Amino acid sequence: MTSFDTSPPLNVWRALLALAVVFVMLATTGWTALHAHRETTALQTSLGKWEHGRLHGRHLPDPEASPARLTRFFASLTAQERDRLAHRYPLAVGNMNGAPAALRYRANRIALGQQRAVEKKRMHDPRLSAAGQQDAGRRMHRYEALTAKGRHILAFDPDGSGRVAEVFGDLARAERISVVVPGVDTDLLTFQRTGRPYTAPVGMAKALYSAEHAASPSTRTAVIAWADYTAPDGLGVGAATGTAAALGAVRLNALLRALPGDAPVSVFCHSYGSVVCGVAAEDMPDRVSDIAVAASPGMRAENAAHLGTEARVWAMRDATDWIQDVPYLEFGGLGHGADPVSAAFGARVLSAHDARGHAGYFEPGTDSLRNLADIGVGAYGAVTCAHDDDGCRTGLSGTLTAGRA
């Protein structure tokens, strides 16, 4: 159990309160979310075909091989051979860490087109209920939007509620790379929103990309909207435990290890996404220079040192964010530990002035977005600390473009 600087009676009260909340959630949602049955998926089918496939009579490499091994394999092919593999195994190639980003974009465009055709048929399937046909229609339109000209889809899995990741900027040539990790209720249909766009992964990433350019116009940046993990639905059992975070952390680190080049990487984690980042931190590659969390319910660690990373750890929370009222503790696997903006946690605490509640940290014009962008481009001397002092900048040089301070 995580320890805190409060009296034992208050700790006990908080633990009982947390358990009471969880028991209510269990009573209303049940345990079924933890034991969902899954059939063979489209992605698994594509990977199975890859595993049995050949190119010029030779077996294809293990799709779970190291990114370096797969990078060497694809580099050994002609452009025509790479294109052939993308058309034969679009979902496999589109989600293969180690495949060139441009090839993944092309493969995912093919896969999205195929899945769009599937959903178009389901829209008129008489065996489906009206609600099922409507869901098919929504998914068809989402797939159509993701194939729009200029979009770079780095990962796509149509299974269940769906997973997706999109790149803004030139990933292969970037001097700084940022990864946005969102929280609960993130899936294919919520990946992008027309209303309140900056509360969804695409809007968050686009806003950050624009703010980074404004902060350092000469720095080549790339931002990834990373919704390539199965996030919990709402504030139920899944959001109170680390199960989804543990699975998401594995996927996040697989992405980070496969990023091209050697540019420094900053990871920006919102809400439950900060739980994912906290679990992933210990195994993140050394090129991850910064982990910044906003609206965090905890990182499943007692303090920043216990995250097991040499990356700089930043935290912010708006004064109107309801997340501050959750019990910051971990008890029997429930809850996510200490408050990342507390002095005892040891993160560098940033201003989130005008962040507009729990979902507004990426709104243009806010201190929160400016601070995230400054971290993204390495302009540490420009960040604004939460307590009207220079505490969050202690020990940092003014502006960096590579590596750690």
N, C-alpha and C positions, 0 to 999 in steps of 0.2 A: 504494500500500500504506500502511496506517495505521502511524504511527510510535509507538514506546513507549519508556519510560525503562528499558529493560533492555538487556543487552549483546547484540551481534549474534549470538553463538552461540546464545543462548537464543531469540532471535527466529526464527532459522533452524529450530531444533528444533521450535518451536511450529508454524511453517508446515508443516513436513514432517508433523508429527503430524496437523494439520488435513486436509492433503491425503490422508493415508493413511486417515483415517476416512471422507472423502468417497468415495474410490475403493472402499472396502468397501461403502458404501451403494449406489454405482452398480452394483456387481457383483451385489448382492442385490435391488435394486429396479428396475434398468434405467432407461432414459431415457423410458419410455412416459408417465410422469406429465407430462413437459414437452410432449408432443405429442398430447394427447388429442383425439379427434375429437368434435365436438359437432353434433348435429342441431338443427333449429329447435326452440326451446323454447316452453313454454306462455306465458312472459312475452313472448318475441319475437312470438308470434302475437297476443297481446293488444295489444301496441304497434303491430303492423302494422294491426290493425283500427282502432285509434285514429287512426293517420295517414291512413286513408282515410275516417274517419267525418265526420259533419256534425251540427251542432246548429242547427235552424231554417234549414237550407239553407246554413249557413256552415261553412267548414273549421275543424276544431279546431286549436289551436296545436301547434307542434312539441313533442313530449314531452321533447326535449332542450334546450328553451329555458331561459333563466335562471330560477331559482326566483322572482325578483321578477316576471318576466313571467307565469309561471304563477299566481302568487298573485293578481295583478291579474285574470287571466282568471276564476279560480274566484270571486273576490269579486264579479265582475260578474253572476254567475248567481243565479237563485233557488234556494232549498233543493230544490225539486222537480227543477230541471235538474241540480243537482249529484248528487242521488240517482240520477237517470236514467243519468248517465255512470258512476257507480259500479257499477250493475247491468249496463250494457252492456260495460264494459271494466274488470272488477274488478282484474285483475293490473296493468294499466297504471296505473290511478288509485292503487292501493294502494302502488305503488313510485315514484310521481311526486313528486320533490322540488319543492316549491312548492304542492302541493295541501294544503288544511287537514288538520291531524292527525286531527281527528274524522272527516273524510271518508275518509282513508286507513284508519283503523280499520274503518270500515264496509265499504269495498271489500275489504279483506283478509279480513274475516269471510266475505264472499260467496265469495271465491276459495278460502279454506280449505274451505268447505263443498263446493264443486265438486270440489276435489282429493280430499277425503275420499271422495266418491262414486266417483271413478276408482279409488282404491286399494281400496275395498271390492269392486269388481268384479274387480280383479286378484287379490285373495285367493283367488278361486275359479276363476281362469283355468287350464284344464288344460294350456295351452301353456307355463306357467311351471313351473319346478322347485319342489320343496318349499321350498327356501331362498328362491326368488323370491317365493313366496306368503307366507312368513313376513315377509319384508322389507316387502311390501305391507301386511301387518297392522300392523307396527310404525309405518309411516308413517301409516296410517289413524288409529291411536290418538293419534299425536302431533298430527295435524291436529285431531282431536276435542278434545284438551286445549287447544289454542291458541284454540279458539272458545268456551271456557268463559266464563261471565258475568264481566264485570269486567276481562277481559284486553284490552289495547290494543296490537295488532300494527301497528307502523309500517311494516314491510317484510316481504315474503314472496315467495320464489321457490322453487318445487318442483324446479327443474332439478337434476340430479346429486344430490349429497349435500344440497343445499338451503341456502338462506340465510334469515335471519329477524332481526327486531329488535323489541323490545317496550319499551313505556314504562311506568314506574311514577311516578304522580303526574300533575299537571295541566301538561302541556307548554306549553300556550298562556299560562298564568298564572304560570309559574315565575319566581322571582326569581334562582334559581341552577339551572343545568342540568349534570348529570354524564353522561358517556358512558363505558361500560365496554367496552373492546376486548379480547377474549379471544385465546388463542393456538391452538396446533395442535390437531387433532382436534375442531374445533368445527364442527358442522353441525346440521341440523334434529333429528336423533335424540339428539344430545348437548347440545342447547340447555338442557335441564332434566334433572336427575337426582333420583331419589328417595333413593338412598343417596349420602352425601357431597354434599349439595345445593349447598354453597358453593364447589364446584370447577367448577360449570357457570355459564354466563352469567346465567341467570335467578336462581339463588341468590346470585351475586355482586351483581347489581343490587339485589335485594330487601334483602340485608343492608346494602348501602351506603345505600339509601333510608331504612331504619330507623335506621341510625347517624347519618345526617345530621339526621333529625328529633330524635334524642336530643341531638345537639350544639347544635342551634339550633331549638327547637320553633316559634318565630315566623317562621322563614324558609320561604317556599314553594319547595319543591324538586321537581325531576323527574329521574329517572335512566333512562337508556336502556341496555338490554342489547343491544349491537350486534354481532350475528353475521352481518352483511350483507356479508361478503366470503368468498371461498373460501380457507379456511385450509389449510395443508399437512396431509397425513395423517401422523401420527407424526413420528419423528425421522429421516426419510429425506432425500432430495435437496432436496425443497421447503423443509424447515426450515433447511437449511444455506445457502440462497441468498435473495436479496431479490426474486425474481420475484413470489411471491404478495403480498409486502409492497407492491411497487410498484402492483399492481392494486388491492389493498385500500386504499392511501393515496388513490387517486383517488376511490374510493367513500366513504371516510370524510370527505374534504373536501367532497364533494357533499352529504353529510348535514349537516355543520357549517354550510355556507353557506345551507342551506334551513331551519334551525331558526327557529321563530317568535320574534318579539319581539327584545329586545336584551339579555337577561340574560347575565351572564358564564357561560362554559362551562369546565368542567374535564374533561380527558380522562384516564382511568385505564386503563393499558395493562399487561396481564399477559403475561409470557413472550414468545412470538413476536408478540403484539399490540404489544409495545414496539418491535419492528422496524417494524411498520406505522406506528406513531405517529412514529417517528424519520424515516421517509421522508416522511410527510405534513406534518411540522412546518413546513417552510418556506412552504407554501402555505395553512396554516390561517388562517381569518379572524381579525381583530384581537380579536374578542370572546372567543377562547380565552385565558383568563388563566393556566391551569395545565396542565402535562403531567406526570403522575406515573406512573412505571414501577415495576413489581414483578417480581422474578424475571427480569430482562432478560438475554438473551444478547448484547445490544448494540443500538444504535440506528442503525447504519450511519453513524456520525459519530465523528471523533476526539475531540471534546469538545462540551460543551453549546453553546458559541458557534457551532460549525459546523452546528448544527441550523437556523440561520437564522430563529429565532423570538424574539419579545420576551416570550413566555409564560414564567412561572417553570417551571423544570425540576426535578422532584423524583425521587428514586430510593430504593428500599429493597430489601434482600435478607436473608432469614432465614439465620442461621448454619448451619442444617442443610440448606439448599437445594442440591441437586446441581448446579444451574446454574452455581455458582461454579467448577466444575471444567472448564467448556468453555474452549477456547482463545479468549481475547478478542482477535481480530485479524480482518482482512479480507485475503484473498489471492486475486487473480484472480477476484473475485466471490463467493468462498466465505467464510463467516463474516460476522459483523455488527459488527466493529469494537471499540472500546474499552469497558471495563467502566464502566457508568454510576454505580456506587457508588464508584469509585476517586476519590481526591482530585484526580488530574489531569483527570478528566472535567469537574468543575466543577458538578455538580448539587447540589441541597440534599438531603443524605442523611438519611433518616428512620429511626426505630426500627421494626423489624419483629419485636419480641419476641413470642414465642408464635405466630408465623405458621404453624408446623407444616409445614415443608418447602416444596416447590415449589408446591403447589396450595392452601395454607391461608391466603393473605393476606386473604381476605374472611370468615374465620371470626369470628363474634361473640365479643366479649371480648378480642380481640387488639389489641396496640398498632398493628399495621398497619392494621386496619380503622378504628380511632379516628382515626389520622392521616389516612387517605384522606377520612374524613367531615369532619374539620376543614378540610381543603383545599376540599372540595366546598361548604362553606357560607362559606368565606372567613375562618374563625377561625384565621388563621395563627399568632397568638400562643399557641395552645393545643397546637400540634404538638410531638411529642417527637422530638428529634434522635437520631441513631444513636450519637453519641460522648459522651453525657452532658455535652453543653455546649449553647450556644445558637447554634452555627454555622449550622445550617440555617435559622434565623430572622433572620439578619443582614439588616438593611435593610428589614424588614417591620414594618408597624404591627400592633397586636394583633388586631383583628378587622375584616374588610372584608365588605361585602355587595355591592359592585359594583366592576368595573374592576380595574386593576392597581395595585399599591402604588407 
